[in-house]
Amino acid sequence: MNTKSSGSGHNKNNAAGNLQLTDISSNHLTLLSWVLQRHGMDAGTIFAEANVSAPATNSPTDRVPLVSVIRVLEHIREKTGDPCIGLKLYRYMRLTHLNVLGFALSCSSTLLDFVLRAQRFFGYVGSAFRLEIEELENSFLLRIQMDGAIFQEQLKGEQGTHLLIESFGYSAFGITQEVYGDPVPLLKMYLYGEPHPDVVAEFKTVGGEAPVITGNDFLGVEVDKVVMKTILPGANPQLARESDELVIELMATISQTNIVHRCERLIMEGLATGDSSLKQVARQMGMSERVLQQHLHDDGLSFSSLVNRIKKTLAIQYLQEDKKNISQIAYMLGFDSASNFSRAFRSWTGFSPREFKNQK
């Protein structure tokens, strides 16, 4: 498998490419409010002192400015004097806090499947982060980092940005462990910037014996390929696929102007009906083929790459479900023959469909 990809949660919402104020799911603030109350701290007072409005709901479709979460974290750190306070608060993050995405993640077949799903839907959590997956010889390097343009234009003056990156990454460890069933054995751990020694020590408690490397512009881990491809205890490809469809619908609700997610949904519908062409999708979106291609280009994508990404995701899920033969899967994904599907699948994963099924 030759996997090197990146997922970006941000949107360029107009033709000029001007970035809107980045947002994050409001349940981040809801979680912080709950944890603060649990620790005997008045969340309402802390939010008011940080000049941040308390969240009205816990719905992932309700968004708040990313700077609000950053300022709350920075204010709490200043009040407590604890450099690890963000980690301690975010250790309570669970899959259920991610709503339907959390359920989809919990049904992932392997850690690699889990990470690819998380990458695909990273914008569900927040619009400024991206998850990158790089395949090395015997391992995968997973990186969480801020979108560079967003950081430079909107967040560079926010001194607490590193707190959010650390806290967000720390919660990712907990969620991954929740899916894996045990602490995930790591080969290396990479921390953002030069964190406080207490923060480094706290990360070491979840990283085990893995060496910790600081001074990076991302937070990440390196994980052995064997670990990444181990079948997870909650694996359920069919439920994962059905949940993915619900996440896509929610993503469209979160940002009606998100070209990528609208396009993705229409491609999936087109595969089911037999027409997922650029011409058909552009017509349904009410724009010319050229304009649609330009929008996708602004997000670092092309229409063909988006189609291939969706076909790859669905192919893996269908093979893992093991309910359809290879010819049926090829037809459902729009291939004119099983042999053409097999060639495409090998280019995506390094395996033939039959070899992939036999790995189970």
Residue frames relative to the residue before (quaternion, step in Angstrom):
aa qw qx qy qz dx dy dz
M 1.0000 0.0000 0.0000 0.0000 0.00 0.00 0.00
N 0.1474 -0.7870 0.5940 0.0776 3.54 -0.82 0.94
T 0.0869 0.8335 -0.5314 0.1240 3.54 0.16 1.32
K 0.2709 0.7000 -0.6385 0.1703 3.52 -0.74 1.09
S 0.2468 0.7849 -0.5172 0.2356 3.52 -0.22 1.24
S 0.1892 -0.7652 0.6016 0.1294 3.50 -1.29 0.26
G 0.2086 -0.7601 0.6041 0.1178 3.53 -1.14 0.71
S 0.1110 -0.8002 0.5873 0.0502 3.55 -0.79 0.96
G 0.2991 -0.7784 0.5286 0.1588 3.53 -0.82 0.99
H 0.6151 0.5833 -0.3782 0.3720 3.64 1.09 -0.23
N 0.3099 -0.7418 0.5699 0.1701 3.53 -1.29 0.46
K 0.2288 -0.6854 0.6611 0.2020 3.51 -1.19 0.61
N 0.1684 -0.8873 0.4267 0.0481 3.51 0.05 1.33
N 0.7794 0.2091 -0.1950 0.5575 3.61 1.13 0.19
A 0.7158 -0.4881 0.2899 0.4066 3.52 -1.27 0.38
A 0.6630 0.5107 -0.3118 0.4498 3.56 1.07 -0.63
G 0.4574 -0.7136 0.4311 0.3095 3.57 1.27 -0.20
N 0.3681 0.7313 -0.5039 0.2752 3.63 1.17 0.35
L 0.3837 -0.7372 0.5116 0.2181 3.56 -0.83 0.99
Q 0.3369 -0.7083 0.5788 0.2232 3.55 -0.90 0.89
L 0.6730 -0.4665 0.3633 0.4443 3.56 -1.28 0.29
T 0.4361 -0.7220 0.4725 0.2554 3.56 -0.66 1.08
D 0.1804 -0.7993 0.5681 0.0767 3.51 -1.07 0.76
I 0.1729 -0.7479 0.6335 0.0971 3.50 -1.39 0.23
S 0.6282 -0.5482 0.3824 0.3983 3.58 -1.11 0.59
S 0.5061 -0.6852 0.4358 0.2906 3.57 -0.88 0.96
N 0.5809 0.5980 -0.3995 0.3813 3.61 1.13 -0.36
H 0.4597 0.6237 -0.4718 0.4208 3.60 1.27 0.05
L 0.6980 0.4488 -0.2687 0.4890 3.58 0.88 -0.95
T 0.6075 0.5472 -0.3539 0.4543 3.59 1.08 -0.68
L 0.6507 0.5061 -0.3099 0.4737 3.57 0.97 -0.87
L 0.6529 0.5104 -0.3163 0.4617 3.58 0.91 -0.91
S 0.6331 0.5364 -0.3298 0.4502 3.58 0.98 -0.83
W 0.6694 0.5050 -0.2935 0.4591 3.58 0.92 -0.95
V 0.6826 0.4876 -0.2933 0.4585 3.58 0.89 -0.95
L 0.6294 0.5349 -0.3378 0.4514 3.59 0.99 -0.79
Q 0.6523 0.4990 -0.3165 0.4747 3.58 0.93 -0.86
R 0.6291 0.5466 -0.3252 0.4469 3.58 1.02 -0.82
H 0.7221 0.4077 -0.2284 0.5100 3.57 1.13 -0.71
G 0.5918 -0.6257 0.3516 0.3670 3.58 1.23 0.40
M 0.5465 0.5910 -0.4071 0.4317 3.58 1.20 0.46
D 0.4425 -0.6986 0.5012 0.2550 3.57 -0.99 0.84
A 0.3163 -0.7863 0.5018 0.1729 3.57 -0.22 1.30
G 0.6301 0.5538 -0.3407 0.4245 3.58 0.97 -0.81
T 0.6609 0.5003 -0.2990 0.4728 3.56 0.98 -0.87
I 0.6634 0.5086 -0.3051 0.4562 3.57 0.92 -0.94
F 0.6501 0.5045 -0.3221 0.4681 3.59 0.93 -0.84
A 0.6600 0.5112 -0.3097 0.4552 3.58 0.94 -0.89
E 0.6563 0.5123 -0.3076 0.4607 3.59 0.96 -0.86
A 0.6947 0.4366 -0.2635 0.5073 3.58 1.15 -0.64
N 0.4142 -0.7311 0.4416 0.3146 3.57 1.37 0.07
V 0.4946 0.6190 -0.4313 0.4316 3.54 1.03 0.95
S 0.4055 -0.7086 0.5238 0.2430 3.58 -0.94 0.89
A 0.4786 -0.6558 0.5010 0.2999 3.56 -0.99 0.83
P 0.5359 -0.6450 0.4310 0.3331 3.62 -0.99 0.76
A 0.4073 -0.7250 0.5057 0.2296 3.56 -1.03 0.82
T 0.7994 0.1163 -0.0423 0.5879 3.58 1.12 -0.67
N 0.4244 -0.6744 0.5374 0.2762 3.53 -1.37 0.07
S 0.3885 0.7441 -0.4626 0.2852 3.57 1.21 0.46
P 0.4712 -0.6835 0.4744 0.2928 3.62 -0.92 0.85
T 0.6168 0.5511 -0.3568 0.4342 3.58 1.19 -0.36
D 0.6135 0.4928 -0.3532 0.5060 3.59 1.27 -0.21
R 0.1361 -0.8227 0.5513 0.0265 3.55 -0.70 1.09
V 0.1461 -0.7532 0.6337 0.0990 3.54 -1.24 0.54
P 0.6082 -0.5488 0.4037 0.4072 3.62 -1.12 0.48
L 0.5507 -0.6292 0.4411 0.3260 3.55 -0.97 0.87
V 0.6231 0.5606 -0.3461 0.4215 3.57 1.02 -0.76
S 0.5711 0.5922 -0.3885 0.4149 3.61 1.14 -0.49
V 0.6709 0.4765 -0.2949 0.4856 3.57 0.92 -0.91
I 0.6352 0.5349 -0.3298 0.4491 3.58 0.97 -0.85
R 0.6965 0.4788 -0.2835 0.4530 3.59 0.87 -0.93
V 0.6138 0.5246 -0.3529 0.4728 3.60 1.07 -0.64
L 0.6585 0.5052 -0.3121 0.4622 3.60 0.90 -0.89
E 0.6636 0.5009 -0.3050 0.4645 3.57 0.93 -0.90
H 0.6498 0.5135 -0.3195 0.4604 3.60 0.98 -0.81
I 0.6461 0.5078 -0.3209 0.4709 3.60 0.97 -0.82
R 0.6403 0.5212 -0.3328 0.4557 3.58 0.97 -0.83
E 0.6608 0.5074 -0.3094 0.4584 3.58 0.95 -0.85
K 0.6745 0.5030 -0.2970 0.4514 3.59 0.97 -0.84
T 0.7559 0.3863 -0.2059 0.4869 3.58 0.97 -0.86
G 0.3175 -0.7551 0.5090 0.2646 3.58 1.13 -0.60
D 0.5444 0.6185 -0.3857 0.4152 3.57 1.29 0.28
P 0.3320 -0.7710 0.5040 0.2034 3.64 -0.44 1.14
C 0.6928 0.4704 -0.2690 0.4759 3.59 1.23 -0.42
I 0.3657 0.7797 -0.4671 0.2004 3.59 1.26 0.00
G 0.6250 0.5416 -0.3476 0.4418 3.61 1.02 -0.71
L 0.6472 0.5097 -0.3155 0.4709 3.57 0.99 -0.83
K 0.6671 0.5155 -0.2997 0.4464 3.56 0.95 -0.90
L 0.6578 0.4912 -0.3081 0.4807 3.57 1.10 -0.67
Y 0.7386 0.4366 -0.2355 0.4566 3.57 0.87 -0.95
R 0.4924 0.6449 -0.4522 0.3703 3.61 1.19 -0.09
Y 0.6193 0.5472 -0.3398 0.4490 3.59 1.27 -0.29
M 0.4585 0.6827 -0.4540 0.3430 3.59 1.24 -0.11
R 0.0376 -0.7922 0.6087 -0.0226 3.58 -0.89 1.01
L 0.6914 -0.4687 0.3472 0.4264 3.54 -1.29 0.28
T 0.6252 0.5623 -0.3454 0.4167 3.59 1.02 -0.73
H 0.5970 0.5647 -0.3679 0.4351 3.60 1.16 -0.48
L 0.6676 0.4786 -0.2949 0.4882 3.59 1.25 -0.34
N 0.4279 -0.7382 0.4386 0.2822 3.57 1.32 0.25
V 0.8493 -0.1083 0.0643 0.5127 3.60 -0.95 -0.84
L 0.5906 0.5500 -0.3786 0.4533 3.61 1.10 -0.53
G 0.6210 0.5439 -0.3391 0.4512 3.58 1.02 -0.75
F 0.6517 0.4988 -0.3166 0.4757 3.57 1.01 -0.79
A 0.6364 0.5241 -0.3284 0.4609 3.58 0.96 -0.84
L 0.6569 0.5075 -0.3080 0.4649 3.58 0.94 -0.88
S 0.6643 0.5214 -0.3105 0.4364 3.59 0.97 -0.84
C 0.6799 0.4716 -0.2802 0.4866 3.59 1.24 -0.43
S 0.3846 0.7420 -0.4746 0.2762 3.62 1.27 0.01
S 0.5018 -0.6936 0.4399 0.2713 3.56 -1.04 0.81
T 0.7894 0.0407 0.0052 0.6125 3.58 1.04 -0.81
L 0.6570 -0.4741 0.3763 0.4493 3.57 -1.26 0.10
L 0.6194 0.5331 -0.3502 0.4578 3.59 1.05 -0.69
D 0.6325 0.5131 -0.3142 0.4878 3.57 1.01 -0.82
F 0.6254 0.5470 -0.3112 0.4614 3.58 1.04 -0.86
V 0.7013 0.4662 -0.2693 0.4673 3.58 0.85 -1.00
L 0.6419 0.5154 -0.3275 0.4638 3.60 0.98 -0.79
R 0.6428 0.5041 -0.3209 0.4792 3.58 1.04 -0.76
A 0.6418 0.5173 -0.3210 0.4663 3.58 0.96 -0.85
Q 0.6417 0.5258 -0.3213 0.4567 3.57 0.99 -0.83
R 0.6590 0.5378 -0.3041 0.4290 3.54 0.90 -0.97
F 0.8037 0.2708 -0.1149 0.5173 3.57 0.97 -0.88
F 0.2313 0.8123 -0.5118 0.1572 3.60 1.13 0.52
G 0.6166 0.5715 -0.3410 0.4207 3.57 1.10 -0.66
Y 0.5200 0.6315 -0.4059 0.4076 3.58 1.26 -0.34
V 0.7062 0.4465 -0.2479 0.4904 3.57 1.07 -0.80
G 0.7757 -0.2103 0.1786 0.5677 3.57 0.82 -0.97
S 0.4817 -0.7304 0.4231 0.2355 3.54 -1.02 0.82
A 0.6756 0.5231 -0.2995 0.4245 3.60 1.18 -0.22
F 0.6448 0.5338 -0.3208 0.4432 3.57 1.25 -0.28
R 0.0408 -0.7590 0.6408 0.1076 3.50 -1.31 0.27
L 0.2697 -0.7408 0.5990 0.1402 3.53 -1.20 0.67
E 0.0977 -0.7994 0.5922 0.0262 3.56 -0.76 1.05
I 0.1467 -0.7752 0.6123 0.0503 3.54 -1.06 0.87
E 0.0005 0.8055 -0.5914 0.0375 3.56 -0.64 1.12
E 0.2970 -0.7597 0.5553 0.1622 3.54 -0.80 1.05
L 0.1526 -0.7605 0.6276 0.0665 3.56 -0.86 1.07
E 0.7659 -0.3817 0.2240 0.4665 3.60 -1.22 -0.01
N 0.8298 0.0937 -0.0115 0.5500 3.59 0.81 -0.99
S 0.7620 0.3037 -0.1547 0.5506 3.57 1.25 0.13
F 0.3451 -0.6810 0.5907 0.2612 3.52 -1.40 -0.03
L 0.2299 -0.7379 0.6191 0.1393 3.56 -1.08 0.82
L 0.1131 -0.7994 0.5899 0.0145 3.56 -0.67 1.18
R 0.0461 -0.8258 0.5613 -0.0291 3.58 -0.70 1.10
I 0.1264 -0.7394 0.6569 0.0762 3.55 -1.07 0.88
Q 0.1895 0.7846 -0.5764 0.1273 3.58 -0.80 0.95
M 0.5840 -0.5603 0.4579 0.3678 3.50 -1.33 0.32
D 0.5269 -0.5784 0.5097 0.3579 3.53 -1.19 0.57
G 0.5149 -0.7047 0.3973 0.2836 3.56 -0.68 1.11
A 0.6787 0.4930 -0.2994 0.4545 3.58 0.88 -0.94
I 0.6489 0.5127 -0.3154 0.4654 3.56 0.97 -0.85
F 0.6489 0.5210 -0.3253 0.4491 3.57 0.92 -0.89
Q 0.6892 0.4893 -0.2887 0.4498 3.58 0.85 -0.95
E 0.7450 0.4408 -0.2335 0.4428 3.60 0.86 -0.96
Q 0.8423 0.2467 -0.0767 0.4731 3.57 0.92 -0.85
L 0.8144 0.3303 -0.1330 0.4583 3.59 0.94 -0.77
K 0.4436 0.7274 -0.4537 0.2612 3.58 1.20 -0.18
G 0.6913 0.4758 -0.2862 0.4623 3.59 1.08 -0.63
E 0.5800 0.5777 -0.3808 0.4300 3.58 1.25 -0.13
Q 0.3214 -0.7942 0.4870 0.1694 3.56 -0.29 1.28
G 0.6960 0.4930 -0.2784 0.4417 3.58 1.14 -0.54
T 0.3304 0.7705 -0.4966 0.2249 3.60 1.24 0.15
H 0.6438 0.5318 -0.3336 0.4374 3.59 0.96 -0.83
L 0.5900 0.5741 -0.3698 0.4307 3.60 1.14 -0.60
L 0.6686 0.4918 -0.3049 0.4670 3.57 0.96 -0.85
I 0.6451 0.5154 -0.3295 0.4580 3.60 0.92 -0.85
E 0.6574 0.5001 -0.3061 0.4733 3.59 0.93 -0.89
S 0.6918 0.4873 -0.2814 0.4525 3.56 0.85 -1.02
F 0.6485 0.5217 -0.3084 0.4606 3.56 0.97 -0.92
G 0.6725 0.4922 -0.2929 0.4688 3.57 0.94 -0.89
Y 0.6351 0.5368 -0.3220 0.4525 3.56 1.02 -0.84
S 0.6562 0.4961 -0.3166 0.4723 3.58 0.97 -0.82
A 0.5985 0.5672 -0.3590 0.4372 3.60 1.11 -0.64
F 0.6064 0.5422 -0.3553 0.4606 3.59 1.08 -0.69
G 0.6758 0.5075 -0.2943 0.4461 3.56 0.90 -0.95
I 0.6622 0.5009 -0.3026 0.4679 3.57 0.97 -0.88
T 0.6450 0.5156 -0.3197 0.4646 3.58 0.99 -0.82
Q 0.6419 0.5126 -0.3168 0.4742 3.57 1.00 -0.80
E 0.6069 0.5604 -0.3426 0.4475 3.58 1.08 -0.76
V 0.6923 0.4573 -0.2686 0.4894 3.59 1.00 -0.82
Y 0.6894 0.4986 -0.2732 0.4488 3.58 0.95 -0.93
G 0.4332 -0.7169 0.4429 0.3199 3.58 1.11 -0.67
D 0.7643 0.1216 -0.0643 0.6300 3.57 1.30 -0.38
P 0.6509 -0.4502 0.3895 0.4711 3.60 -1.24 0.08
V 0.4025 -0.7163 0.5146 0.2451 3.58 -0.83 0.96
P 0.3852 -0.7245 0.5129 0.2523 3.63 -0.69 0.99
L 0.1524 -0.8099 0.5650 0.0401 3.56 -0.66 1.15
L 0.3950 -0.6940 0.5495 0.2458 3.55 -1.19 0.61
K 0.7826 -0.0610 0.0680 0.6157 3.58 1.03 -0.84
M 0.1713 -0.7553 0.6212 0.1192 3.53 -1.27 0.47
Y 0.1532 -0.7894 0.5922 0.0521 3.57 -0.89 1.00
L 0.1536 -0.8054 0.5687 0.0657 3.59 -0.73 1.07
Y 0.5416 -0.6392 0.4595 0.2949 3.52 -1.19 0.74
G 0.8562 0.0563 -0.0572 0.5103 3.58 -0.91 0.96
E 0.5953 -0.5160 0.4466 0.4242 3.54 -1.14 -0.76
P 0.1195 -0.8488 0.5111 0.0641 3.60 0.26 1.22
H 0.6627 -0.4804 0.3995 0.4127 3.53 -1.34 0.34
P 0.6021 -0.5868 0.3926 0.3728 3.65 -1.01 0.73
D 0.6304 0.5314 -0.3431 0.4500 3.61 1.04 -0.67
V 0.6227 0.5259 -0.3344 0.4732 3.57 1.12 -0.68
V 0.6255 0.5283 -0.3296 0.4701 3.58 0.99 -0.84
A 0.6607 0.5141 -0.3031 0.4552 3.57 0.92 -0.93
E 0.6472 0.5209 -0.3174 0.4572 3.58 1.01 -0.82
F 0.6525 0.4987 -0.3170 0.4743 3.58 0.99 -0.79
K 0.6155 0.5566 -0.3507 0.4340 3.59 1.05 -0.67
T 0.5997 0.5714 -0.3676 0.4226 3.59 1.13 -0.54
V 0.7225 0.3750 -0.2455 0.5264 3.60 1.15 -0.51
G 0.6774 0.5127 -0.2920 0.4394 3.59 1.20 -0.40
G 0.3982 -0.7348 0.4694 0.2848 3.57 1.26 -0.09
E 0.8051 -0.2567 0.2178 0.4884 3.55 -0.94 -0.95
A 0.4212 0.7258 -0.4625 0.2861 3.59 1.24 -0.02
P 0.4736 -0.6642 0.4902 0.3069 3.61 -0.91 0.84
V 0.2901 -0.7572 0.5658 0.1495 3.57 -1.07 0.82
I 0.1187 -0.7942 0.5955 0.0216 3.56 -0.77 1.10
T 0.1562 -0.8051 0.5687 0.0627 3.60 -0.63 1.11
G 0.6752 0.5266 -0.3538 0.3763 3.57 -1.34 -0.02
N 0.5004 0.6580 -0.4198 0.3747 3.59 1.17 0.52
D 0.4362 -0.6677 0.5238 0.2993 3.58 -1.26 0.33
F 0.7087 0.3237 -0.2453 0.5769 3.56 1.26 0.47
L 0.3090 -0.6829 0.6111 0.2544 3.54 -1.36 0.10
G 0.1872 0.8268 -0.5051 0.1620 3.58 -0.63 1.01
V 0.2474 -0.7379 0.6073 0.1596 3.49 -1.40 0.07
E 0.2616 -0.7115 0.6232 0.1926 3.51 -1.32 0.42
V 0.0565 -0.8152 0.5751 -0.0383 3.56 -0.76 1.12
D 0.5447 -0.6353 0.4496 0.3124 3.56 -0.99 0.90
K 0.5711 -0.6209 0.4183 0.3365 3.59 -1.05 0.79
V 0.6165 0.5519 -0.3531 0.4366 3.58 1.01 -0.76
V 0.6501 0.5029 -0.3070 0.4798 3.58 0.99 -0.86
M 0.6721 0.5191 -0.3002 0.4344 3.59 0.91 -0.92
K 0.7527 0.3871 -0.2067 0.4908 3.59 1.11 -0.64
T 0.4181 0.6950 -0.4738 0.3430 3.59 1.27 0.25
I 0.4797 -0.6653 0.4888 0.2972 3.59 -0.94 0.89
L 0.3644 -0.7538 0.5134 0.1883 3.57 -0.85 1.03
P 0.6138 -0.5945 0.3722 0.3624 3.61 -1.09 0.63
G 0.7469 0.3902 -0.2255 0.4889 3.61 1.07 -0.63
A 0.2762 0.8095 -0.4880 0.1739 3.59 1.26 0.25
N 0.1928 0.7473 -0.6152 0.1608 3.55 -0.86 1.04
P 0.2355 -0.8368 0.4755 0.1348 3.59 0.24 1.27
Q 0.6535 0.5238 -0.3331 0.4332 3.60 0.95 -0.80
L 0.6761 0.4693 -0.2947 0.4855 3.60 0.90 -0.89
A 0.6087 0.5509 -0.3520 0.4495 3.58 1.08 -0.71
R 0.6751 0.4928 -0.2982 0.4610 3.58 0.90 -0.93
E 0.6585 0.5006 -0.3142 0.4659 3.60 0.94 -0.85
S 0.6527 0.5025 -0.3105 0.4744 3.58 1.05 -0.76
D 0.5820 0.5788 -0.3667 0.4379 3.59 1.09 -0.70
E 0.6524 0.5237 -0.3175 0.4464 3.57 0.96 -0.87
L 0.6409 0.5090 -0.3198 0.4774 3.58 1.07 -0.73
V 0.6279 0.5297 -0.3362 0.4606 3.58 1.04 -0.78
I 0.6360 0.5309 -0.3288 0.4534 3.58 0.96 -0.85
E 0.6413 0.5141 -0.3237 0.4686 3.59 1.00 -0.80
L 0.6616 0.4950 -0.3052 0.4734 3.58 0.98 -0.84
M 0.6192 0.5447 -0.3427 0.4501 3.56 1.03 -0.78
A 0.6415 0.5139 -0.3246 0.4680 3.57 1.03 -0.76
T 0.6370 0.5191 -0.3204 0.4713 3.58 1.10 -0.71
I 0.6289 0.5503 -0.3285 0.4402 3.56 1.00 -0.88
S 0.8115 -0.0084 0.0343 0.5833 3.56 0.90 -0.86
Q 0.2609 -0.7969 0.5284 0.1331 3.55 -0.11 1.30
T 0.6990 0.4630 -0.2729 0.4717 3.58 1.15 -0.53
N 0.4641 0.6805 -0.4570 0.3357 3.59 1.23 0.10
I 0.3277 -0.7927 0.4853 0.1696 3.53 -0.17 1.33
V 0.6565 0.5445 -0.3255 0.4081 3.58 0.87 -0.96
H 0.7237 0.4438 -0.2664 0.4565 3.58 0.77 -0.99
R 0.6087 0.5204 -0.3550 0.4824 3.60 1.09 -0.60
C 0.6567 0.5114 -0.3015 0.4650 3.54 0.95 -0.91
E 0.6405 0.5361 -0.3170 0.4493 3.57 0.96 -0.89
R 0.6607 0.5081 -0.3088 0.4582 3.58 0.91 -0.93
L 0.6824 0.4846 -0.2926 0.4626 3.60 0.93 -0.87
I 0.6060 0.5371 -0.3570 0.4657 3.60 1.07 -0.63
M 0.6534 0.5067 -0.3144 0.4663 3.59 0.93 -0.88
E 0.6485 0.4950 -0.3162 0.4842 3.58 0.99 -0.80
G 0.6552 0.5303 -0.3042 0.4438 3.57 1.03 -0.81
L 0.6136 0.5374 -0.3466 0.4633 3.57 1.05 -0.70
A 0.6631 0.5109 -0.3006 0.4571 3.57 1.05 -0.77
T 0.7536 0.3772 -0.2058 0.4974 3.60 1.07 -0.72
G 0.5914 -0.6211 0.3471 0.3795 3.58 1.25 -0.15
D 0.7510 0.2948 -0.2157 0.5500 3.62 1.21 0.11
S 0.1214 0.7890 -0.5871 0.1346 3.55 -0.20 1.32
S 0.2744 0.8018 -0.4884 0.2081 3.56 1.18 0.60
L 0.6488 -0.5031 0.4060 0.4014 3.54 -1.29 0.40
K 0.6420 0.5396 -0.3232 0.4385 3.57 0.93 -0.89
Q 0.6922 0.4833 -0.2796 0.4572 3.58 0.88 -0.96
V 0.6720 0.4934 -0.3024 0.4621 3.59 0.90 -0.91
A 0.6442 0.5171 -0.3242 0.4609 3.60 0.95 -0.85
R 0.6370 0.5270 -0.3272 0.4577 3.59 0.98 -0.84
Q 0.6776 0.4928 -0.2938 0.4602 3.60 0.92 -0.90
M 0.6951 0.4528 -0.2685 0.4896 3.58 1.15 -0.59
G 0.4665 -0.7219 0.4126 0.3017 3.56 1.31 0.01
M 0.6552 0.4569 -0.3366 0.4986 3.58 1.01 0.76
S 0.5920 -0.5661 0.4269 0.3831 3.55 -1.25 0.28
E 0.6478 -0.5089 0.3887 0.4127 3.56 -1.26 0.38
R 0.6503 0.5322 -0.3219 0.4362 3.58 0.96 -0.86
V 0.6670 0.4957 -0.3067 0.4640 3.60 0.93 -0.89
L 0.6391 0.5164 -0.3326 0.4630 3.60 0.97 -0.80
Q 0.6478 0.5143 -0.3195 0.4624 3.58 0.93 -0.88
Q 0.6501 0.5158 -0.3227 0.4552 3.59 1.00 -0.79
H 0.6255 0.5281 -0.3364 0.4655 3.59 0.99 -0.80
L 0.6736 0.4847 -0.2971 0.4723 3.58 0.90 -0.90
H 0.6181 0.5457 -0.3359 0.4553 3.57 1.05 -0.78
D 0.6273 0.5469 -0.3309 0.4448 3.60 1.04 -0.76
D 0.7129 0.3928 -0.2407 0.5288 3.58 1.21 -0.52
G 0.5878 -0.6189 0.3577 0.3787 3.58 1.24 0.39
L 0.6212 0.5352 -0.3293 0.4683 3.57 1.21 0.45
S 0.1948 -0.7072 0.6477 0.2057 3.51 -1.40 0.00
F 0.6481 -0.5152 0.3645 0.4263 3.58 -1.19 0.34
S 0.6672 0.5074 -0.3128 0.4468 3.58 0.90 -0.88
S 0.6502 0.5047 -0.3316 0.4611 3.61 0.99 -0.75
L 0.6308 0.5230 -0.3306 0.4681 3.59 1.09 -0.71
V 0.6393 0.5152 -0.3221 0.4713 3.59 0.97 -0.84
N 0.6749 0.4934 -0.3003 0.4591 3.57 0.88 -0.92
R 0.6272 0.5355 -0.3406 0.4515 3.59 1.02 -0.76
I 0.6719 0.4850 -0.2942 0.4762 3.57 0.95 -0.87
K 0.6511 0.5102 -0.3212 0.4610 3.59 0.92 -0.85
K 0.6370 0.5236 -0.3249 0.4632 3.57 0.99 -0.82
T 0.6622 0.5113 -0.3053 0.4548 3.58 0.88 -0.96
L 0.6918 0.4693 -0.2792 0.4724 3.58 0.86 -0.96
A 0.6270 0.5450 -0.3420 0.4392 3.59 0.98 -0.80
I 0.6553 0.5037 -0.3094 0.4703 3.58 0.91 -0.91
Q 0.6716 0.4981 -0.3042 0.4563 3.58 0.91 -0.89
Y 0.6550 0.5053 -0.3208 0.4612 3.61 0.93 -0.84
L 0.6634 0.4985 -0.3088 0.4647 3.59 0.95 -0.84
Q 0.6575 0.5024 -0.3122 0.4666 3.58 1.02 -0.75
E 0.6231 0.5294 -0.3423 0.4630 3.59 1.09 -0.65
D 0.1794 -0.8396 0.4929 0.1412 3.58 1.21 -0.64
K 0.4790 0.6659 -0.4423 0.3627 3.59 1.02 0.79
K 0.7453 0.3166 -0.1812 0.5580 3.58 1.26 -0.28
N 0.4404 -0.6741 0.5096 0.3033 3.56 -1.09 0.62
I 0.7135 -0.4867 0.2973 0.4071 3.54 -1.27 0.35
S 0.6359 0.5299 -0.3341 0.4508 3.60 1.01 -0.74
Q 0.6414 0.5192 -0.3209 0.4648 3.58 1.02 -0.79
I 0.6513 0.5103 -0.3133 0.4661 3.57 0.96 -0.87
A 0.6287 0.5401 -0.3322 0.4502 3.57 0.97 -0.87
Y 0.6649 0.5011 -0.2979 0.4670 3.59 0.93 -0.92
M 0.6697 0.5159 -0.3018 0.4407 3.60 0.91 -0.93
L 0.7237 0.4200 -0.2356 0.4944 3.58 1.13 -0.63
G 0.6061 -0.6261 0.3326 0.3607 3.57 1.26 0.26
F 0.4707 0.6483 -0.4670 0.3742 3.61 1.17 0.41
D 0.4475 -0.7154 0.4680 0.2626 3.58 -1.01 0.78
S 0.7971 0.0816 -0.0750 0.5936 3.59 1.26 -0.12
A 0.6068 -0.5598 0.4218 0.3747 3.55 -1.25 0.47
S 0.6316 0.5459 -0.3425 0.4309 3.59 1.05 -0.71
N 0.6459 0.5006 -0.3241 0.4766 3.61 1.01 -0.75
F 0.6228 0.5219 -0.3332 0.4782 3.57 1.06 -0.74
S 0.6533 0.5245 -0.3171 0.4444 3.59 0.92 -0.88
R 0.6464 0.5084 -0.3219 0.4692 3.58 0.99 -0.81
A 0.6588 0.5001 -0.3108 0.4684 3.57 0.93 -0.86
F 0.6634 0.5115 -0.3146 0.4465 3.59 0.90 -0.89
R 0.6397 0.5112 -0.3314 0.4686 3.59 1.01 -0.74
S 0.6452 0.5115 -0.3299 0.4619 3.61 1.01 -0.72
W 0.6656 0.5028 -0.3002 0.4627 3.61 1.13 -0.63
T 0.8442 0.2355 -0.0510 0.4788 3.56 0.84 -1.02
G 0.4728 -0.6561 0.4637 0.3619 3.59 1.15 -0.48
F 0.7061 0.3804 -0.2448 0.5447 3.59 1.32 -0.01
S 0.4518 -0.5969 0.5613 0.3529 3.54 -1.28 0.32
P 0.6564 -0.5036 0.3563 0.4342 3.62 -1.14 0.36
R 0.6631 0.5039 -0.3146 0.4555 3.60 0.95 -0.82
E 0.6379 0.5139 -0.3265 0.4715 3.60 0.99 -0.79
F 0.6405 0.5299 -0.3225 0.4528 3.56 1.01 -0.83
K 0.6610 0.5020 -0.3089 0.4643 3.60 0.93 -0.88
N 0.6858 0.5046 -0.2886 0.4380 3.58 0.99 -0.81
Q 0.5346 0.6226 -0.4089 0.3993 3.60 1.26 -0.15
K 0.5553 0.6545 -0.3879 0.3358 3.57 1.13 -0.60
